[in-house]
Amino acid sequence: MDYCHELSDEVFRQLLMDVSKWLDDRKCISMMKVLYRDHLKNTTKLFSASEMIDLLNMLRDSDNLAPNDLKILYDTIKVTHFFALQRVIKDKVPSCPNIKEIRISTFTTHRQKLINLGLKMSEEQVEVVNGLYNDTKKNYADNWGLISDLEQRNIISEDKMETFMEKLKQNTYLQNLYAELNTIPVEPKLKRLHPPHTQELENIQPENKRKKIDLSHSQDNTAQNEAATLDSDTEMKTHDVCEKDDDGKDNTAQNEAATLDSDAEMKKHDVCEKDDDGKDNTAQNEAATLDSDAKMKKHDVCEKDDDGKDNTIQNEAATFDSDAEMKTYVCEKDDDEKVIKEESKKLELRQYQRELAKPVIAGDNTIIISHTGSGKTIVAVHFVNEHFKKGQDLSKSNLEAGVPFENKTKKVLFIVNTTHLAQQQYEVFSSYLYNSLRLSVYSDRSAASALASLKSVTDNSDIVFLTAQLVVNALEKDDVTIDDFTMLVFDECHHCHGLDPYNNIMSKYRQQKIENKTGTLPQIVGLTASIGTGKADRQEKSDEHARQVFANLDVKAVSIPNENDKEYQEFVNPPEEIDPILVKPRSDDNDPFKSEVNKIMFDIEKMLKQRLEKQDNKSQAYQDLLKLTACDKGTNAYEQEVEKFTSNSPQFITDHILLRLLRTGGEYLRKYNDALQINKICRIQDALRFIQEHINKEINTRSNEFNNDDDSLIQFFQNREKWLENVSKRQEYENPLLTKLEEILIQEFKLKADSHAIIFCTKRFTVDAMCSWIRDNQQLSFLRPEMIFGSGEMTSSEQQAVLHNFKSDTCNILVGTSVVEEGTDVSACNLVFRYNYMSSEVGRKQAKGRVRQKNSKFYFVASTEFDFDKRDYANRIRDMYMFKSVRMLAKIPKEQLKKDLLELQKFDVKQRMEIEKSEKERQDSRTTSVYRLLCGKCSELACLSSDVKVFSNSNHLIINKEFYQSKIRKEKHPKPKSIGDDTYKDGKIFCRKCGSDWGIMVTIKKMSFAVIKIVSFVLENTDGKRKVCRKWKEAPFKVEPFNMVDDWSIT
C-alpha cells in the first residue's frame, strides 16, 4: 500500500500539532512512551517528555516519521484502537488509507502485546502485579507506569514475556487477564518496504527523504478538528476498545457511525482508557449526534503566558487526576452498540473532616485551618456538594447584613493561586461530583485560546476552578459581579492580604457589603494550613495580622481540627523534624573559583569607572557605580545594586556608546554574581557552566553587532576560562555542603530504597546545578532526578508531567523552587530537604506538609555563612503565634468580632477608593505629546509613542513599517505557543544595532506584529528629558487601542 503523501512542510507541521493535541487531551503520553520505546533509544529523553509533540519530534528526528512517510502514525492508531484519530489525520491527508485494513509494519508483536496488557489491566490487577514484583509496593500513576518499570527492569522483555505470562496464569487473581490477553490477536511485524515514490526521491533528492520540519512557527488550528461536521453520506466505521468491568467481563466502547445534518449538535463518543490509578475512565470522542435535549459539557482551561497574560483553552475531553477512581458500567443498547457511562466514586469522610465542614454547611463564612495532608480538598468536596443539595441560598452573614433575599441558582467559584492547582483540584472534585454537577476548569493543559467571558462559562457550569487573576479581570470588565455566585472558595487563603488578587476579589465583596447594594453576597470559605503572621516579631503583631485576614475574608467562624484526636493522628503524619544541619563553607584559601571570578568583576568595574570618570564623575550613574563596588560580591545586596545601576543609567547617560557599555557591563556583573552564589552551595563546574552558557549566548545571538567593548568583556573571561576548567575538575575543591547532602541521601535511601525525596532550592539556576550534580554523581546513581519550576519557567502541563513521573516512580527525587510548597499533591514523598532554602513561616509549614508518608523526615541543610538557623527558629515561633491568634479571635463574642472586623473593612474600602481615585487622576494626566522610544542599551531610535497601539488590553504592538524594515532583527521563538484567540507567539525581536532584546513577534489572524517590552526602552520627550518604566501602566503617554481596520495592513 502506498503511504507516500508528499506533504508540504506546513501541512506536516500542523498535522503533528493536531495529532499531539488529540493524544494529549486524552492523557495518552504514558502509553505512547511504552509504544515508541523500540524507536527512541534515548530513554532519558523519552521518559522526560511532557507532551506528545516532544515524542513526535523525537520520532521525526530519528527518521521514524517524515512528511512522506506517516506509517508509524497509522500503525499507532491500529495498535491502540484510537480509530477516531484517523479523522484528524484525514483532515490534513485526504489520501489517508483505511487504517483498519493496513498491516502493521513498525511495531513488533511484543510491543503490541505490551499495549494490550496496559489496555486490559484493571486497577486491582495492577495492584496484584505490583505486589508480585515489588517487596514494597510502588506508587504507579497508571498501568503504563507499571509496564515501563517492569520493562526497564527486564521483567517483561521479549525473551522473558513467556515467563511473565505463566506467572499471570498461575495467580488466581490474574487468570482472567491471562486468558483475555491470549484471545487478542497480534499481527506479525511486516518487513517495511520503501513507499514507491520514496525510492525515487532517494535517487533524486536524498535530502528530502526525511525532511526535518521546524515546528516553532506552528499554529494551533485544532478547533476545526474538535468541531468538524460530517456530510449526510459520511460514515465512520466503528471500532471496539475492550476493557474489563468489575466482574471481569469485556466491555466495548464504540465510535458510532454518525450522520450530522446542519442543525445537529456534536456529542463526544466514549473511548475507554485507564486513569492514573488503573481504573476505567472515558475519554470522549467527537463523532456522534446529540438528542435535542442532550447537554454537552465543556471543560475550559486557561493559562498564563510568559508575560503573565491570561490565555484560555477549550478542552473537550474530561480529565481526571491520579486519585480519581472512576467506575464503569455497561448499558446494552442492541447487539451492535454498547455505551460506557461513568459513575462518580462515593465520598467517604473521616469524622474530623465532617467536623471541619460543619460551620460551612451551617452557612457561616469560614476559614478552615488544618495541616497539609489532612484532606482539606475532600472537606471542600463535601461542603460544596451539601451547598448544592441542601445548603442555604445565602450565608448567615448576608442575612444579618440586611441584603434582600432572592432565590438564586447556586454557582461556586473555586479560586486558586496557580494554574496547576486549578487542574489538580478540579480533577479531585470531578472524581466525586462529575455525574451530579457541571464542572469547568481553567489551566494550561493544552493549546490556548482567549477567555472571552467568564460569565458565559459560569452560566453553563455549577463549579468553576480557575486562578484568582482571571476572576479579577472578569470583575474589572463587569463581565461578572460578586453576587453572581453563591459561594467563593479560596484555596491557600493566607494570600488574601495587601494587593494580592485574592484580596482584590474580596475588596469587591467588602465594598458591596459596606455600600449595602442590592444583591446577594456569596458565602466565603478559605482553606489553608496557616494564615501566617505577617512576619510578626511578637504576639500582638500576629493578632493584628490574623484580625486583618479575618476582616479581608469576612470570616464569622474558624474551623480547626483537634490534633489529639486518634483518627486525625492516624491519617495526618507529620514528619520527624531533624535538627538543622549547618556546614562550614569552603575557606577563601580553598576557593580559587571565587578568587578568580572576583578578579574578573574588578576588571569590569574598573573599566566602567574609568569610562564614566572621563565624562562626569559627579553623575548619578557614577555614584550608583561607587555604591555597587562597595558591596560584597556574590550577595543579594550586590545583585540589587547592579539592578539599580543598569536600570537608572539610561536616564543620565546620553552618550550611546558609553550607555551600551554600562548596560552590557552591568549584565555581565549580574551573571558573575549569580555564578558566585551557585559556587557557594554547588560545584565549581556548575558555576563555570552557568557563565559559559551566558557567554555562548552572547556570541551566538549578538556577535554580528559586537563592538570593541563587547569584545573586551568577552575576553576578560576567555583569558581565564582554561584555568577555571582545570580547577573545576579537582576533587580537593568539592563543596562541603554537597558532601553532607550526599552522605544523608545515601543513608536515607539505604534505609528505605523506595524513598521519594524533594529538595527545595532558592533560585532556578541552583535547581539546575543541583540536578546536574545528582546526575553526574556515581555515588547517587540510584537517584532519578527531575526539576520543577513555577509558571514563569514551566507550563502547568509540564509541571503535571513531572509530578506524574514522581508518582509513577520514573523519578524518585524532585528538585524545585517554592512552586511545590503549596497544595501540590506529592503523596509519595517521605523526605524533604530544604537546601540553603528559607521561606516564610507559611512556606515552612507548606514545605513540611509535602511529606505525607509515615516515618518521614524533614531536613534543613545550610551553610553557616547565613543566619538560616535563627530565621528558621523564628518561623517556628511565628507558627505558635498564629495558632494563639486564631484561637483568641475564635473566643471573642460574635457580635464584638463582627463590629471589630467591620471597622477594618470600612477603613479598607475608604483606602482603596482613595488609591483608585489617585490612579485615575494619574491615567487622565497622561499626555498626548509624542515620546521617542530609544533602545535602552544603545540609544538607537526605535519608534515613536504614536506608533504603539494596545491589543487585548495588554499587548503593545508597533504599526510603523520602518520599524520592521530597518530597526529589528527577528529570530524564531524557542517556545512558540498560542497566547489568545487566533493569536500566536512565534518569534523574538532584537535591536539591529546592539542586539538588545526588545520583545516578541506575534501572529494575529495570520498577520505578524512586534510586541515590545517597555523596560527595554528609554522614553524621551520633546525637551530631551528621559524616563525609564518597568511596566506599561507607568508610561507617561496615552496608548490608543489597535484598530482592526486602520492598523491592519501596516506591517
Disulfide bonds with the S-S distance in Angstrom:
none
